[in-house]
Amino acid sequence: MNQHSPVPREIIQIASLILQAKNAVVLTGSGLNIAAGLPDMESNLSSSSSISGTRHRLSIRREQASPTFAFMAIAQLFNYKRIKNVITTIVEGLHQRSGVPQENVFEVYGNCFTETCPACGTIFYRDYDVTSAKSQSLFLPEKTEQELIAQQVNINFASYSQQSQSAQQRKDSVLLNKAENHLTG
């Protein structure tokens, strides 16, 4: 006989809030990476922070990471139109790989699989970690990882502002159409 464990009260509360929300946004951080076999941000910053026996489990390459149940659940919430956007500090693109469209994911620290041409601003998606020391980056090879992250953060915030403006214009357009339909219908 298959017995289900009871759903924790906090999960029920979160589900209720999401169902009631009109414009829900999900905020995620590197803690979600642990289940994917990647280190969290704190582990990345301190080589001595891992507990004995966990270093091996957390040391897969970014290219090998796959979206976990949490990423897939967030993608489903997006597909069911329960959430509008994801804001994340995760740099491995796991939200996009789970099915959330790039235009709905705001990556605070950028994406380690993208490069931006400094001349034209075109974003190129790579199948390798462009921040890796072994990376054969086509752009800005003389910059340090910190400089690349700082540049990507600036680009992402500019992109977020443009996307927010565009979203507001779409929302205004939808409201005008609804008002028009109401008046003529």
N, C-alpha and C positions, 0 to 999 in steps of 0.2 A: 504494500500500500504506500503510495506516494503522499507524504505529508508536507504541506507548505508551512514554512515558518511565518509567524505573523509579521506584517509590514510595520517597521518602526514608526512611531508617532510622528517623528520629524519628517519622514518621507511623505506621509499622508498630508502634513501641513504644507510642504513644498509643492506637492501635486495640486493641492487646493488653490494655492496662490497662483500657480501657473495657469490653471484653468480659468481663474477670475481675471487675470491680467489681459489688458488690451495690447500692450507693447512690451512683452517680456524680453529681457536681454540676459544671456548667460555669461557669467564671468568665470573663467577657468585659469588655473595656474599649473605650474610644473608638478604639483602633487599628483595630478592625473597620469603623469608619465611613468610613475613607479610601476603600475600594473602592466604597462607596455614594455617594461624592462629597461627603461631609461632612468637616469638619476634625476632627482628633483633639483631645484635651483641651489639649495643649501649644499647638497652633495657635490654639485658642480664647482662650488666656490671653495670647498675645503676637502682636500684629498684624504684627510684623516677622519672625516666625519662618518664614514660608513662603519656599520657594525660588522664584526667578523662573520664571514660567510655570505654577506649580501653583496659585496663588491662584484663578484662574478655574475650574479644574477642581474645586476644593474648595468653591466658594462657591454651591452650590445651596441652595435653601430646604429646611428640615427636612421640610416637607409633601411635597416632591418625592422624597425619598429612598425607595428601594425596598430590600427585603432582598436581600443578595448571596448568592453560593454558600455562604459560611461560615454565614450565618444559616439558610439552607435546610438545610444539613447538620446543624446543631444541632437544628433542628425534626425532621428525620428520625430522629436519635438518640433524641429524646424519643418520637416516634411508635412506634419499635421498642422502647420501654421500656428503653433502654440508659442514659439519664440521667433523674434525678428532677426536678432543678430547675436554673434558670439564675440566677446572681447576676451583676449587671451594673452598670457605671457609665454605660452608654449610656442617654441620656434620650429618644431618638426613638421608642421602642416598636417597634423593628425585629424584636425576637424575637417579639413578639406578632403582628406582621404576617406573619411567616414561618410561624406556626402553633403556637407554644408558648403554651398557655393562660396567661392573666394570673395565675392563682393559683399558677403554677409559675415565675414570673419575679419575682425580688426586685430592685427597682431602687434602688440605693444612693442615687442623687441624684434620684430621682423620675422623672416622665415629663412632658415638656414639652407633652403633649397632654391632660393631666388637670388638673382643678380639684377641690378638695374643699370642700364647704360647711362653713363654720366652725360653723354652728349644729347640723347633724345628722350631719356626717361622710360624707354621700353623695359618692361619687366620680363626676364627670361627665367623659366622654370627648369631646374636641373634635376637629374636623378642621383646627384651626389651632394654632400654637405659642402657648400661653398665657403664655409667658415673654417673648414679643416685645414691644418697646416699642409696636408698633402693635396689639397684642392688645386686644380689647374684653372683657377678663375680667369675668365677673359677680361674682367674689368677690375680696376683698382688693386692690382696685386701688391702694390707697395703699402697699402693701408693695413693697419693692425685690426684685429678682430673687434676691439673696442671702438675704433673709428668707424668700422663698417656697421656695427650695431647702432652707434649714435646716428650715423647717416640714415640707416633704415628706419629708426624711430622717427626722425624728422619727416621722412617721406610718408610713413604710415599715418602720422598725425595730420599731415596735409591732405592725404587721401581720405582720412576719416572725416575731415571738415567738408570736403567736396561731396562725399557720399551722404553726409548728414543733410547738407543743403539740398541735394538731389532728392533724398527721401522726403523731406519736408515739402518740396514742390510736388512730388507725386501724391502725397497725402492731401495737399491743398486741392489738387486736380480731382482726386476721388471725391472729396467733400463737395466741390462745386458740381460734379456730375450727379451726386446723390441729391443735392438741393434742386438741381435742374429737373431731374426725374420726378421728384416729389411735387414740384410746382406744375409740371406738364402732365403728370400721370394721374 
